[in-house]
Amino acid sequence: MNWDAIGAIGELIGAIAVFATLVYLAVQVRHSRSLLEENKRIALSQVHQARTGIRISSAQHTSDSTHLAEVLARINVTPEGISNFEKLSKVDVVRLRAHFGFIYHHQDSNLYQYELGLLDERTVAITYRTIKATMPIWQQLRIADNSGTGRVEEWYERQKDDA
């Protein structure tokens, strides 16, 4: 075999090695990109959870459980809304808004986690049932009007339209 043939074989092997290296690097870049996307979703979820946690903590401090139980005992909460609402004092309305605001923000957080792909189907089903049952109350207390991202209301309207 002459040197030209050996050189040609060497170039062919080198070209194959370069191609294999490029394919390997492309796979690694794709894998790294998917890891970065997953980390971004988790980071967004953690920031949202922290914000929701602050809102919930604030609502819990506003809504003393003893007083809330007394307020709930004087009214009738149904899926259609709150009857005897007019009998509540302004302080009682604030407590009730804090309590149902807590529930609202928790459901909003669940929907956000679902959008990020981080929530299991069982929890999503519970979230949907809670939203359906509680939306009339949120609307009556005007929680749904000004307390969130619009995510809960948009989901609720889509569900009504699909039914």
C-alpha positions in Angstrom: 0.0 0.0 0.0 1.4 3.4 -0.9 1.4 6.5 1.2 -1.4 8.2 -0.8 -3.8 5.3 0.0 -2.9 5.4 3.7 -3.4 9.2 3.7 -6.8 8.8 2.0 -7.9 6.2 4.6 -6.7 8.4 7.4 -8.7 11.3 6.0 -11.8 9.2 5.7 -11.4 7.9 9.3 -10.8 11.5 10.4 -13.9 12.7 8.6 -16.0 10.0 10.2 -14.6 10.9 13.6 -15.4 14.6 13.1 -19.0 13.7 12.0 -19.5 11.4 15.0 -18.2 14.2 17.3 -20.6 16.7 15.9 -23.5 14.3 16.3 -22.5 13.7 19.9 -22.2 17.4 20.6 -25.7 18.0 19.1 -27.2 15.4 21.3 -25.4 16.9 24.4 -26.6 20.4 23.5 -30.2 19.2 23.1 -30.0 17.4 26.5 -28.5 20.5 28.1 -31.3 22.7 26.7 -34.0 20.4 28.0 -32.3 20.5 31.5 -32.2 24.3 31.4 -35.9 24.4 30.5 -36.8 22.1 33.3 -34.7 24.2 35.8 -36.4 27.3 34.5 -39.9 25.8 35.1 -38.9 24.7 38.6 -37.4 28.2 39.4 -40.6 29.9 38.2 -42.7 27.5 40.2 -40.6 28.2 43.4 -41.0 32.0 42.9 -44.7 31.7 42.4 -45.0 29.4 45.4 -43.2 31.9 47.6 -45.4 34.7 46.4 -48.5 32.6 47.0 -47.2 31.6 50.4 -46.9 35.2 51.4 -50.5 35.9 50.3 -51.8 32.9 52.1 -49.9 33.7 55.3 -51.3 37.2 55.2 -54.8 35.9 54.7 -54.4 33.4 57.5 -53.3 36.2 59.9 -56.3 38.3 58.9 -58.7 35.5 59.3 -58.6 34.3 62.9 -60.1 30.8 62.9 -62.3 31.4 65.9 -63.9 34.5 64.5 -64.1 32.9 61.1 -66.1 30.0 62.5 -68.5 32.4 64.1 -68.9 34.3 60.8 -69.5 31.0 58.9 -72.1 29.9 61.4 -74.2 33.1 60.8 -74.4 32.7 57.1 -75.2 29.9 54.6 -72.5 29.2 52.1 -73.7 27.2 49.1 -72.4 26.7 45.5 -74.7 29.5 44.4 -73.1 32.0 46.8 -73.6 33.3 50.3 -77.1 33.8 51.7 -77.5 36.1 54.7 -74.5 38.1 53.4 -76.2 41.4 54.3 -76.2 40.4 58.0 -72.4 40.5 58.1 -70.5 43.5 59.6 -67.6 45.0 57.6 -65.1 43.3 59.8 -66.8 39.9 59.2 -66.8 40.6 55.4 -63.0 41.3 55.6 -62.5 38.0 57.5 -64.6 36.1 55.0 -62.7 37.7 52.1 -59.4 36.8 53.7 -60.5 33.1 54.1 -61.9 32.7 50.6 -59.0 34.7 49.2 -56.7 32.1 50.7 -58.5 29.4 48.9 -58.5 31.5 45.7 -54.7 32.0 45.7 -54.1 28.3 46.5 -56.2 27.3 43.4 -54.4 29.9 41.3 -51.1 28.5 42.4 -52.3 25.0 41.5 -53.3 26.1 38.0 -49.9 27.7 37.5 -48.2 24.6 38.6 -50.3 22.7 36.1 -49.4 25.1 33.3 -45.7 24.4 34.1 -46.4 20.7 34.0 -45.5 20.2 37.6 -48.9 19.1 39.0 -50.4 15.6 39.0 -53.8 14.9 37.5 -55.4 14.0 40.8 -54.6 17.4 42.3 -55.8 19.1 39.1 -59.1 17.3 39.4 -59.5 18.5 43.0 -58.5 22.0 41.9 -61.1 22.1 39.2 -63.9 20.9 41.5 -62.9 23.5 44.1 -62.9 26.3 41.5 -66.3 25.2 40.2 -67.8 25.1 43.7 -66.2 28.3 45.0 -66.4 30.7 42.0 -69.8 32.1 42.8 -68.6 32.9 46.3 -65.5 34.5 45.0 -67.6 36.6 42.7 -70.0 37.6 45.4 -67.1 38.7 47.6 -65.4 40.3 44.6 -62.3 38.2 45.1 -62.4 37.0 41.6 -62.5 40.5 40.2 -59.2 41.9 41.6 -57.2 39.2 43.4 -55.3 37.4 40.9 -53.7 36.8 37.5 -57.0 36.0 35.7 -55.9 32.4 35.4 -58.7 31.1 37.6 -61.4 33.1 35.9 -60.2 32.2 32.4 -60.2 28.5 33.3 -63.7 28.8 34.8 -65.0 30.5 31.7 -63.4 27.9 29.4 -65.0 25.1 31.5 -68.4 26.8 31.2 -68.0 27.2 27.5 -67.0 23.6 27.0 -70.0 22.3 29.0 
